Amino acid sequence: MLKFLKKLSKNFNFSFLGDLRDINHLSFWVIISTIGIVSYLTIAFLYYQLMKICPNIYILKLLVWIIFWSLVIIFPLFYFLSKFYYNKLIKYSLIFSAIWLGFLFYFGLALLFFKIVSIFMFFIFQKNINYIFPAFIFSSLITIYGVINNRNYIKISYITYHTSKIKQSLKIGFISDIHLSSLTSDSKIEKTIKILNSHNLDLILIGGDLIDSSIIPVEKRNLIEKLETLNSKNGIYMTTGNHEFIWHIEKIRKRLKNSKITLIEDENVLFEELNLAIIFRKDKAAKRKKETRLHIKEIIKNVPNSFLKILVEHQPVEVFEEVKYIDIALYGHTHNGQMWPLHILVSLFFPIKYGEYKIDNKLIYVSEGLDTWGPPLRVGASPEIVILEILPIY
């Protein structure tokens, strides 16, 4: 126990909260709070309903109390433990509790909706209608759909961009928000690798959040080694996302130094034979660790004007400023809301939450990302791989 507390005190601090005056950190906590409040209010409602019908026997009421408090703490407990340890118990407990959290979120929304419906039905037909059962069925079905959609389906988005800055066509694979962790599905990673390798790519780019936070389960499961089986003619490159800065950023940097996946932050990589420059911008979350972040003008100052410039950045926040300096911008982070109706909140905080946009012949693309944070559900959004084909204009 003492050993664990020492490890905790060494690794844990409140910098992961970020600066709540920053709109991006604020958006993160608004979305997390929404899921948490709805889910735990749902638990309180279920507890209240069950206690009403529970016989007035002390041992039974105590058992109900223990079960429901266990369900309250199960996700935060195992999510926290997964940052320090990895084993089968933690893995499957985390999977169950994360799905349970997603179910509670939708059950809470469904209870509210069907309660309103039941009130209207009472005024019309003067008859009380059981709203808990249909809410349970609806939320169960949507949770099952969300798990299957996230685990078994990967959308491939094909984008084409024409330019006179290159002499030969290029095919680039872009993925973001892989969120490697205890929750990661091996079969989904294998499917991703198979899809990308089948496209004979010139480059593979990763737009941050490769690792969810802790590198411990990633190392234990050899997940980076699996991704190193990706193939492209000119390598695999990535930049940081906000999740890399939550816990083990220095350990992540150290691990990727000896990897086939090259981590680049606030620098550019020039491919002179292709007349191509890839600009990798460090994530805004770097300031949590008191690190500097360069303006895009500083990063591109050695890039010839004749080169095609592609920006890879995690958060689509400074889109309209950055597009002045580049030709193509690739982002992730938003997950397109991940779980409907959270896309509404995402739209409030980000100028572009998902998809392809053109500004003065500049291409902007915000990916839905490959995996999830928190509940491993995707409802109203899908895991995504982007295949970008750049064609020369003669």
C-alpha positions in Angstrom: 0.0 0.0 0.0 2.8 2.4 0.9 4.5 1.6 -2.4 1.3 2.4 -4.3 0.9 5.8 -2.4 4.5 6.7 -3.3 3.9 6.0 -6.9 0.6 8.0 -6.8 2.3 11.0 -5.2 5.0 10.9 -7.8 2.7 10.7 -10.9 -0.5 12.4 -9.8 -1.1 16.1 -9.9 -4.0 18.4 -10.9 -2.3 19.7 -14.0 -4.6 17.3 -16.0 -7.4 19.8 -15.2 -5.8 22.3 -17.4 -6.6 26.0 -17.3 -10.4 26.2 -17.1 -10.3 29.7 -18.6 -9.1 28.1 -21.8 -12.1 27.2 -23.9 -10.7 23.8 -24.9 -10.1 22.6 -21.3 -13.5 24.0 -20.4 -15.2 22.1 -23.2 -13.5 18.9 -22.1 -14.8 19.2 -18.5 -18.3 20.3 -19.6 -18.6 17.1 -21.7 -17.2 14.9 -18.9 -19.4 16.6 -16.3 -22.5 16.1 -18.5 -21.9 12.3 -18.8 -21.1 12.1 -15.1 -24.0 14.1 -13.8 -26.6 12.3 -16.0 -25.1 8.9 -15.1 -25.0 9.4 -11.4 -28.4 11.0 -11.2 -29.6 7.9 -13.0 -28.0 5.7 -10.3 -29.6 7.8 -7.6 -33.0 7.4 -9.3 -32.6 3.6 -9.6 -31.5 3.4 -5.9 -34.6 5.4 -4.8 -36.9 3.2 -6.9 -35.4 0.0 -5.6 -35.5 1.1 -2.0 -39.2 1.8 -2.4 -40.0 -1.8 -3.3 -37.4 -3.4 -1.2 -38.8 -5.2 1.9 -38.1 -3.4 5.2 -35.4 -5.9 6.1 -32.1 -4.4 7.3 -29.8 -7.0 5.5 -31.6 -6.5 2.2 -31.5 -2.7 2.4 -27.8 -2.9 3.3 -27.2 -5.2 0.3 -28.9 -2.8 -2.0 -26.8 0.1 -0.5 -23.6 -1.8 -1.1 -24.5 -2.8 -4.7 -25.4 0.7 -5.7 -22.4 2.4 -4.1 -20.2 -0.2 -5.9 -21.8 0.7 -9.2 -21.2 4.4 -8.4 -17.4 4.0 -7.9 -16.6 1.1 -10.3 -15.7 3.2 -13.4 -13.6 5.9 -11.7 -11.9 3.2 -9.5 -10.8 0.9 -12.3 -10.0 3.8 -14.7 -7.7 5.2 -12.0 -6.1 1.8 -11.3 -5.5 1.2 -15.0 -3.1 4.1 -15.0 -0.7 2.2 -12.7 -1.4 -1.5 -13.3 -2.6 -3.9 -16.0 -4.0 -7.3 -15.6 -7.1 -9.2 -16.8 -9.2 -8.2 -13.8 -8.6 -4.5 -14.3 -9.1 -4.9 -18.1 -12.4 -6.6 -18.0 -13.7 -4.6 -15.0 -12.8 -1.4 -16.8 -14.6 -2.6 -20.0 -17.7 -3.5 -18.0 -17.7 -0.3 -16.0 -17.1 1.9 -19.1 -20.0 0.3 -20.9 -22.1 0.6 -17.7 -21.3 4.3 -17.6 -22.5 4.7 -21.2 -25.7 2.7 -20.5 -26.4 5.0 -17.4 -26.0 8.1 -19.6 -28.5 6.9 -22.1 -30.9 5.4 -19.5 -31.0 8.8 -17.8 -31.8 10.6 -21.0 -34.4 8.0 -21.9 -36.0 8.2 -18.4 -36.4 12.0 -18.9 -37.8 11.6 -22.4 -40.3 8.8 -21.6 -41.3 10.6 -18.4 -42.3 13.6 -20.5 -44.2 11.3 -22.9 -46.0 9.7 -20.0 -47.1 13.1 -18.6 -48.6 14.0 -22.0 -50.3 10.6 -22.3 -51.8 11.1 -18.8 -53.3 14.5 -19.8 -54.7 13.0 -23.0 -55.9 9.5 -21.8 -56.1 10.1 -18.0 -54.0 7.0 -17.6 -50.6 6.4 -15.9 -48.0 4.7 -18.2 -44.9 2.9 -17.0 -42.1 4.9 -18.4 -39.1 3.0 -16.7 -39.5 -0.2 -18.7 -39.5 1.5 -22.2 -36.6 3.7 -21.1 -34.6 0.6 -20.0 -35.3 -1.2 -23.4 -34.3 1.9 -25.4 -31.1 2.6 -23.5 -30.1 -1.1 -23.6 -30.6 -1.2 -27.4 -28.7 2.0 -28.0 -25.8 0.9 -25.7 -25.5 -2.4 -27.6 -25.6 -0.6 -30.9 -22.9 1.9 -29.7 -20.6 -0.9 -28.6 -20.9 -2.8 -31.8 -20.5 0.3 -33.9 -17.4 1.3 -32.1 -15.8 -2.2 -32.1 -16.7 -3.7 -35.4 -17.2 -0.8 -37.9 -14.5 1.5 -39.4 -15.6 4.1 -41.9 -13.0 4.9 -44.6 -13.3 8.5 -45.9 -11.7 9.2 -49.2 -10.6 12.8 -49.9 -9.1 14.2 -53.1 -7.0 17.4 -53.3 -5.7 18.9 -56.6 -2.6 21.1 -56.6 0.1 22.4 -59.0 2.7 22.2 -56.2 3.5 18.5 -56.7 4.6 16.5 -59.8 3.3 13.1 -58.8 0.3 11.8 -57.0 0.4 11.0 -53.3 -1.7 8.8 -51.1 -1.7 9.6 -47.4 -3.4 7.7 -44.6 -4.5 9.8 -41.6 -5.8 8.5 -38.3 -6.3 10.2 -35.0 -7.5 9.5 -31.4 -6.4 5.9 -31.3 -6.5 6.1 -27.4 -4.4 3.0 -26.7 -5.3 1.7 -23.3 -6.7 -1.2 -21.3 -9.9 -0.7 -23.3 -8.3 -1.1 -26.7 -9.7 -3.9 -28.9 -6.9 -6.0 -30.4 -9.2 -7.0 -33.3 -9.9 -3.3 -34.1 -6.2 -2.5 -34.2 -5.6 -5.5 -36.5 -8.4 -4.3 -38.8 -7.0 -0.8 -38.9 -3.6 -2.1 -39.8 -5.1 -4.3 -42.5 -7.1 -1.4 -44.0 -4.2 1.0 -44.1 -1.7 -1.5 -45.4 -4.1 -2.4 -48.3 -3.9 1.1 -49.7 -0.2 1.2 -50.6 0.3 4.5 -48.9 3.1 7.1 -49.4 2.7 8.4 -45.8 0.8 7.6 -42.6 0.1 10.5 -40.3 -1.4 10.3 -36.8 -3.1 13.3 -35.4 -2.5 12.9 -31.6 -4.0 11.0 -28.8 -2.2 7.8 -29.8 -2.1 6.9 -26.1 -5.1 7.5 -23.8 -2.9 8.6 -20.9 -0.9 6.0 -19.1 1.7 4.1 -21.1 1.7 1.1 -18.7 -1.2 -0.9 -20.3 0.1 0.0 -23.7 3.5 -1.5 -22.9 2.1 -4.5 -21.2 -0.1 -5.3 -24.2 2.6 -4.5 -26.9 0.2 -2.2 -28.6 2.8 0.1 -30.1 4.6 -2.9 -31.5 1.4 -3.9 -33.3 1.0 -0.5 -34.9 4.6 -0.7 -36.0 3.5 -3.3 -38.6 1.9 -0.4 -40.5 3.6 0.1 -43.9 4.1 3.2 -45.9 6.8 4.3 -48.4 7.9 7.3 -46.4 7.3 6.4 -42.8 4.8 6.9 -40.0 4.7 10.3 -38.2 2.6 11.6 -35.4 2.1 14.7 -33.2 0.9 14.9 -29.7 -2.7 15.3 -28.5 -4.1 16.5 -25.2 -4.2 12.9 -23.8 -0.5 12.4 -24.2 -0.1 15.2 -21.7 -2.4 13.8 -19.0 -0.1 11.4 -17.4 3.2 10.1 -18.9 4.3 12.5 -21.6 8.1 12.0 -21.0 7.7 8.2 -20.9 5.7 8.4 -24.1 8.4 10.5 -25.8 11.1 8.1 -24.6 9.2 5.1 -25.8 8.6 6.6 -29.3 12.3 7.5 -29.8 12.9 3.8 -30.4 9.8 3.3 -32.5 8.9 3.0 -36.1 6.3 5.7 -35.3 8.2 9.1 -35.3 6.9 11.7 -32.9 7.3 15.3 -34.1 6.3 18.4 -32.1 6.5 22.0 -33.4 8.7 21.0 -36.3 8.4 20.2 -39.9 9.5 17.3 -42.0 10.6 18.1 -45.6 10.3 15.6 -48.4 12.3 17.4 -51.1 11.8 14.8 -53.8 8.0 15.1 -53.3 8.0 18.9 -52.9 6.1 18.3 -49.7 6.3 19.6 -46.1 4.5 18.1 -43.2 4.1 20.5 -40.3 3.5 18.9 -36.9 2.2 21.3 -34.2 2.4 20.4 -30.5 -0.9 20.2 -28.7 -2.2 23.1 -26.7 -2.3 20.9 -23.6 1.5 21.3 -23.5 1.1 24.3 -21.3 -0.2 22.0 -18.5 3.4 20.8 -18.3 4.7 24.4 -18.7 6.0 23.7 -22.1 6.2 26.3 -24.9 4.2 25.9 -28.1 5.4 27.6 -31.3 3.2 29.7 -33.6 2.8 28.0 -37.0 4.8 30.9 -38.6 7.8 29.8 -36.6 7.4 26.2 -37.6 7.3 26.8 -41.3 9.9 29.6 -41.6 12.4 27.2 -43.3 9.8 25.7 -45.7 10.2 26.8 -49.3 7.1 28.6 -50.6 6.9 26.2 -53.5 6.3 23.2 -51.2 2.9 21.8 -50.5 2.3 22.3 -46.8 0.2 19.9 -44.8 -0.5 20.7 -41.1 -1.1 17.8 -38.6 -2.5 19.1 -35.4 -4.8 17.5 -32.8 -7.3 20.2 -31.8 -9.2 22.2 -34.5 -9.1 25.4 -32.5 -7.0 27.9 -34.5 -8.2 26.6 -37.8 -9.0 30.0 -39.4 -5.6 31.4 -38.4 -3.5 28.4 -39.4 -5.1 28.0 -42.8 -3.5 31.2 -43.9 -0.1 29.5 -43.8 -0.7 26.0 -45.2 -2.5 24.1 -48.0 -4.0 21.2 -46.1 -4.9 20.9 -42.4 -5.7 17.6 -40.7 -7.2 17.5 -37.2 -8.9 15.1 -34.7 -9.9 15.5 -31.1 -13.6 16.1 -31.4 -14.7 12.5 -32.0 -17.7 14.2 -33.7 -19.3 14.1 -30.2 -18.8 10.3 -30.0 -22.1 9.8 -28.2 -25.2 11.6 -29.4 -26.4 14.2 -28.4 -22.9 15.3 -27.1 -22.2 16.6 -30.6 -24.3 19.6 -29.7 -21.9 20.5 -26.9 -18.9 19.9 -29.2 -20.4 22.3 -31.8 -20.5 25.0 -29.1 -16.8 24.8 -28.5 -15.2 24.1 -31.8 -15.6 26.1 -35.1 -15.4 22.8 -37.1 -16.4 19.6 -35.3 -16.1 17.1 -38.2 -15.7 16.7 -41.9 -14.2 18.3 -45.0 -14.1 22.1 -45.5 -12.6 24.3 -48.2 -11.4 27.9 -47.6 -9.8 29.6 -50.6 -8.8 26.3 -52.1 -7.3 25.2 -48.7 -8.5 21.9 -47.5 -9.4 21.3 -43.9 -10.4 17.9 -42.5 -11.5 17.1 -38.9 -11.6 13.3 -38.4 -14.0 11.5 -36.1 -11.0 9.6 -34.8 -10.5 5.8 -34.5 -11.4 5.0 -30.9 -13.1 6.5 -27.8 -12.5 8.1 -24.5 -14.6 6.9 -21.5 -17.5 4.7 -22.6 -16.5 2.5 -25.6 -19.6 3.6 -27.5 -20.1 5.5 -30.7 -23.6 6.7 -31.4 -24.1 9.2 -34.2 -20.4 9.0 -34.9 -18.2 6.2 -36.3 -14.5 5.2 -36.1 -12.8 6.7 -39.1 -9.7 6.2 -41.3 -9.0 9.0 -43.8 -7.3 8.3 -47.1 -6.1 11.6 -48.7 -5.2 11.5 -52.4 -3.3 14.5 -53.6 -3.2 14.8 -57.4 -1.0 17.1 -59.5 -2.4 19.8 -61.8 -0.3 20.0 -64.9 
